[in-house]
Amino acid sequence: QVQLVESGGGLVQPGGSLILSCAASGIIFSTYTMAWYRQAPGKQRELVALITSDGRTNYADSVKGRFTISRDNAKSPLYLQMNSLKAEDTAVYYCNAKASFQDEYWGQGTQVTVSS
């Protein structure tokens, strides 16, 4: 059974930082493209950042220079370092693992709230 379990969300003040983690089980982690998505209330789910199995990364324009995605293929966690957080970063953040169109998994999400 595949499981993606996110952790690290919470309430943070504008300008603050958080690190999200995603623990994967039931998949050969090193072979999957991993990604973080987010969904704010009333908005569609959007890609925040992704990292391929060989470490190539891609970021949404809105988070470039502030967020960093990383992975440890030996131990399976996926990370999202979020700095200089803004109110508009408030959303539920989801971990995603994808190897093909039919081979894709989602975590349950973790809430990030940026507010003073």
Wavefront OBJ file of the C-alpha trace (Angstrom):
o trace
v 0.000 0.000 0.000
v 1.359 3.372 -1.026
v 1.418 6.105 1.592
v 2.602 9.694 1.390
v 2.520 11.437 4.758
v 3.169 15.151 4.994
v 4.276 16.951 8.143
v 5.636 20.329 9.188
v 2.717 22.603 8.446
v 1.428 25.182 10.878
v 0.938 28.848 11.612
v 3.779 31.225 10.837
v 4.111 34.999 10.673
v 4.771 36.782 7.384
v 8.470 36.650 6.611
v 8.921 33.453 8.558
v 10.035 30.011 7.482
v 8.730 26.441 7.558
v 10.040 23.093 6.386
v 7.555 20.565 5.066
v 8.424 16.874 4.910
v 6.833 13.998 3.039
v 7.556 10.410 4.022
v 6.854 7.899 1.278
v 6.289 4.173 1.656
v 5.152 1.444 -0.705
v 6.986 2.883 -3.706
v 10.538 2.800 -4.971
v 11.017 6.426 -4.003
v 14.148 7.003 -6.049
v 12.318 6.238 -9.305
v 9.494 8.764 -8.874
v 9.257 12.416 -9.750
v 8.185 14.089 -6.513
v 6.346 17.350 -6.170
v 4.595 19.728 -3.818
v 1.235 21.183 -4.780
v -0.966 23.562 -2.849
v -4.606 24.528 -2.800
v -5.918 27.708 -1.264
v -9.611 28.130 -0.377
v -11.675 28.713 -3.500
v -8.735 28.117 -5.820
v -7.514 25.241 -7.950
v -4.677 23.041 -6.839
v -1.404 24.352 -8.264
v 2.113 23.031 -8.654
v 4.558 24.630 -6.241
v 7.755 22.707 -6.996
v 8.899 19.399 -8.390
v 12.096 17.379 -8.391
v 12.881 14.549 -10.767
v 14.493 11.282 -9.784
v 17.869 12.661 -10.873
v 17.482 15.914 -8.980
v 16.273 18.395 -11.592
v 13.932 20.985 -10.113
v 11.190 23.287 -11.299
v 9.346 25.985 -9.361
v 6.237 28.078 -9.736
v 7.165 31.681 -10.482
v 5.453 32.801 -7.281
v 7.889 30.836 -5.077
v 11.156 31.069 -7.008
v 13.963 32.285 -4.787
v 11.948 31.636 -1.608
v 11.208 27.882 -1.661
v 13.595 24.980 -2.118
v 12.568 21.409 -2.873
v 14.926 18.566 -2.042
v 14.909 14.812 -1.683
v 16.955 12.097 -0.048
v 16.724 9.038 -2.275
v 18.454 6.905 0.341
v 15.875 7.579 3.056
v 12.766 8.611 1.056
v 11.779 11.927 2.580
v 10.871 14.829 0.359
v 11.338 18.329 1.714
v 10.108 21.825 0.978
v 12.037 24.632 2.630
v 9.818 27.715 2.617
v 11.364 31.094 3.427
v 10.042 34.653 3.352
v 6.509 33.363 3.629
v 3.656 35.584 2.536
v -0.048 35.582 3.323
v -0.714 34.350 -0.206
v 1.268 31.183 0.549
v -1.540 30.112 2.883
v -2.919 26.825 1.577
v -3.083 23.104 2.087
v 0.169 21.649 0.772
v 0.133 18.204 -0.824
v 2.930 15.779 -1.563
v 2.763 14.059 -4.966
v 4.624 11.074 -6.397
v 4.389 10.303 -10.101
v 6.062 7.735 -12.318
v 3.548 7.754 -15.164
v 0.008 8.858 -15.989
v -1.418 5.771 -14.307
v 1.082 5.650 -11.482
v 0.499 8.709 -9.335
v -0.139 9.171 -5.630
v -1.129 11.981 -3.272
v -0.697 12.659 0.397
v -3.500 13.863 2.634
v -2.163 17.405 2.843
v -0.829 19.692 5.551
v -2.135 23.161 6.341
v 0.183 26.148 6.108
v -1.191 29.434 7.414
v 0.783 32.658 7.106
v -0.712 35.331 9.318
v 0.238 37.896 11.908
l 1 2 3 4 5 6 7 8 9 10 11 12 13 14 15 16 17 18 19 20 21 22 23 24 25 26 27 28 29 30 31 32 33 34 35 36 37 38 39 40 41 42 43 44 45 46 47 48 49 50 51 52 53 54 55 56 57 58 59 60 61 62 63 64 65 66 67 68 69 70 71 72 73 74 75 76 77 78 79 80 81 82 83 84 85 86 87 88 89 90 91 92 93 94 95 96 97 98 99 100 101 102 103 104 105 106 107 108 109 110 111 112 113 114 115 116
